[in-house]
Amino acid sequence: PLPNEPRAEVPVARGAPDVRALQAMGWRVDLNERMFKDVSVVVRADGPLEAIGMGFSHTKKLMVQTYLTIDRLLRGSVGIEQLRGPVGIVHIGTIVAEKGLMYLILLLAIISVNLAVLNFLPLPIVDGGLFLFLVYEKFKGRPPSVAFQNAATLAGLFLLVGLFLVVTYNDIMRLIS
C-alpha cells in the first residue's frame, strides 16, 4: 500500500490444475537484490541505562529467533541448506564488512548470540549436556556412569562434526555454483 492511498484487495480465482502447477514449482523464488533498497533505522537511547536495556531486549529477540530456527529445522519447515557454516559466515562477513563497521559489529553480535544458544543445547559435548549430567546427578544422587558419559559425548561430537561437514559442503557448493 502507498501512503494516503486506500487499501485494495484483488480476488484471485484458482482451480485444481493451478494449485497443482503452483505446488510443482516449489517454494523457490529468485529475487534480484536490486529490487530492494537498503532500509536504515536509527535507534537512539536517552541514556546509558536505556541503551543497555535496548541491548538486552535485542539480544533476547535474537535468542528466541535462534531457538525458533532450531525448532523449524527439527520440524522440517526450514531446510538444512539454509544454515551457514564457517565458510558461509566468512563469505557473509565480507559482504557485511563492506557496508560498514556497525553492520559488521551487529553481525558479530548475532554470531555470538547464536553460539551462546547452541552451547546451551542439551548435547553432551557442549555446556547444555554437562548441565543435564548435573541435573541427573542431583536427582539420582550419583553421576551417570563414565561409560555412558563417554558414549553420550562421542555421540554429540559425531552429531556436531556431521553437521559441520554438511553445512561446510553446502557453503562451498553455494560459492562455486
GICOR-V888276 format. One record per residue. N is the residue number from 1. RES is the residue in one small letter. SS is DSSP state (h for helix, s for strand, l for the rest). PSI is psi in radians with two decimals (* if undefined). D_FIRST is the distance of its C-alpha to the first C-alpha in whole Angstrom. Layout:
((N | RES | SS | PSI | D_FIRST) (N | RES | SS | PSI | D_FIRST))
This chain:
((1 | p | l | 2.55 | 0) (2 | l | l | 2.68 | 4) (3 | p | l | 2.46 | 7) (4 | n | l | 0.38 | 9) (5 | e | l | 2.50 | 7) (6 | p | l | 2.60 | 8) (7 | r | l | 2.43 | 6) (8 | a | l | 2.51 | 8) (9 | e | l | 2.40 | 10) (10 | v | l | 1.99 | 13) (11 | p | l | 2.46 | 16) (12 | v | l | 2.07 | 18) (13 | a | l | 2.32 | 22) (14 | r | l | 2.42 | 24) (15 | g | l | -3.11 | 27) (16 | a | h | -0.72 | 30) (17 | p | h | -0.65 | 30) (18 | d | h | -0.74 | 27) (19 | v | h | -0.76 | 27) (20 | r | h | -0.71 | 30) (21 | a | h | -0.71 | 28) (22 | l | h | -0.73 | 25) (23 | q | h | -0.61 | 28) (24 | a | h | -0.48 | 30) (25 | m | h | -0.42 | 28) (26 | g | l | -2.93 | 27) (27 | w | l | 0.06 | 24) (28 | r | l | 2.22 | 25) (29 | v | l | 2.09 | 22) (30 | d | l | 1.86 | 23) (31 | l | l | 2.43 | 20) (32 | n | l | 2.30 | 21) (33 | e | h | -0.51 | 21) (34 | r | h | -0.19 | 20) (35 | m | h | -0.36 | 17) (36 | f | l | 2.38 | 16) (37 | k | l | 2.65 | 17) (38 | d | l | 2.37 | 19) (39 | v | l | 2.16 | 17) (40 | s | l | 2.27 | 20) (41 | v | l | 2.17 | 20) (42 | v | l | 2.14 | 23) (43 | v | l | 2.19 | 25) (44 | r | l | 2.54 | 28) (45 | a | l | 2.62 | 31) (46 | d | l | -0.14 | 33) (47 | g | l | 3.05 | 36) (48 | p | h | -0.63 | 37) (49 | l | h | -0.71 | 37) (50 | e | h | -0.67 | 34) (51 | a | h | -0.73 | 33) (52 | i | h | -0.75 | 35) (53 | g | h | -0.74 | 34) (54 | m | h | -0.67 | 30) (55 | g | h | -0.79 | 32) (56 | f | h | -0.73 | 33) (57 | s | h | -0.77 | 30) (58 | h | h | -0.69 | 28) (59 | t | h | -0.73 | 31) (60 | k | h | -0.75 | 31) (61 | k | h | -0.73 | 28) (62 | l | h | -0.67 | 29) (63 | m | h | -0.77 | 32) (64 | v | h | -0.73 | 30) (65 | q | h | -0.65 | 28) (66 | t | h | -0.80 | 31) (67 | y | h | -0.70 | 33) (68 | l | h | -0.65 | 30) (69 | t | h | -0.73 | 30) (70 | i | h | -0.76 | 33) (71 | d | h | -0.76 | 33) (72 | r | h | -0.56 | 31) (73 | l | h | -0.79 | 33) (74 | l | h | -0.57 | 36) (75 | r | h | -0.25 | 34) (76 | g | l | 0.06 | 33) (77 | s | l | -0.22 | 29) (78 | v | l | 2.23 | 29) (79 | g | l | 2.70 | 32) (80 | i | h | -0.36 | 34) (81 | e | h | -0.23 | 33) (82 | q | h | -0.27 | 30) (83 | l | l | 2.70 | 33) (84 | r | l | 2.41 | 34) (85 | g | l | -2.84 | 38) (86 | p | h | -0.72 | 40) (87 | v | h | -0.80 | 39) (88 | g | h | -0.66 | 35) (89 | i | h | -0.72 | 35) (90 | v | h | -0.72 | 37) (91 | h | h | -0.84 | 35) (92 | i | h | -0.68 | 32) (93 | g | h | -0.69 | 34) (94 | t | h | -0.64 | 35) (95 | i | h | -0.77 | 31) (96 | v | h | -0.65 | 30) (97 | a | h | -0.54 | 33) (98 | e | h | -0.41 | 32) (99 | k | h | -0.37 | 29) (100 | g | l | 2.90 | 31) (101 | l | h | -0.72 | 34) (102 | m | h | -0.65 | 31) (103 | y | h | -0.71 | 29) (104 | l | h | -0.72 | 32) (105 | i | h | -0.71 | 34) (106 | l | h | -0.76 | 30) (107 | l | h | -0.76 | 31) (108 | l | h | -0.63 | 35) (109 | a | h | -0.73 | 34) (110 | i | h | -0.77 | 32) (111 | i | h | -0.74 | 35) (112 | s | h | -0.76 | 37) (113 | v | h | -0.74 | 35) (114 | n | h | -0.74 | 35) (115 | l | h | -0.65 | 39) (116 | a | h | -0.76 | 39) (117 | v | h | -0.81 | 38) (118 | l | h | -0.60 | 39) (119 | n | h | -0.45 | 43) (120 | f | l | 0.14 | 43) (121 | l | l | 2.64 | 42) (122 | p | l | 0.88 | 45) (123 | l | l | 2.34 | 47) (124 | p | l | -0.37 | 50) (125 | i | l | -0.29 | 50) (126 | v | l | 3.11 | 48) (127 | d | h | -0.55 | 48) (128 | g | h | -0.63 | 46) (129 | g | h | -0.70 | 49) (130 | l | h | -0.70 | 52) (131 | f | h | -0.72 | 50) (132 | l | h | -0.72 | 51) (133 | f | h | -0.69 | 54) (134 | l | h | -0.66 | 55) (135 | v | h | -0.75 | 53) (136 | y | h | -0.80 | 55) (137 | e | h | -0.66 | 58) (138 | k | h | -0.77 | 58) (139 | f | h | -0.64 | 58) (140 | k | h | -0.33 | 61) (141 | g | l | 0.00 | 63) (142 | r | l | 2.65 | 63) (143 | p | l | 2.80 | 61) (144 | p | l | 2.74 | 60) (145 | s | l | 2.68 | 63) (146 | v | h | -0.66 | 63) (147 | a | h | -0.74 | 62) (148 | f | h | -0.78 | 59) (149 | q | h | -0.75 | 58) (150 | n | h | -0.78 | 59) (151 | a | h | -0.75 | 57) (152 | a | h | -0.70 | 54) (153 | t | h | -0.74 | 54) (154 | l | h | -0.71 | 54) (155 | a | h | -0.77 | 52) (156 | g | h | -0.70 | 49) (157 | l | h | -0.81 | 50) (158 | f | h | -0.67 | 50) (159 | l | h | -0.83 | 47) (160 | l | h | -0.70 | 45) (161 | v | h | -0.71 | 47) (162 | g | h | -0.79 | 46) (163 | l | h | -0.76 | 42) (164 | f | h | -0.79 | 43) (165 | l | h | -0.72 | 44) (166 | v | h | -0.84 | 41) (167 | v | h | -0.59 | 39) (168 | t | h | -0.74 | 41) (169 | y | h | -0.82 | 41) (170 | n | h | -0.71 | 38) (171 | d | h | -0.80 | 37) (172 | i | h | -0.77 | 40) (173 | m | h | -0.66 | 39) (174 | r | h | -0.65 | 35) (175 | l | h | -0.64 | 36) (176 | i | h | -0.19 | 39) (177 | s | l | * | 37))
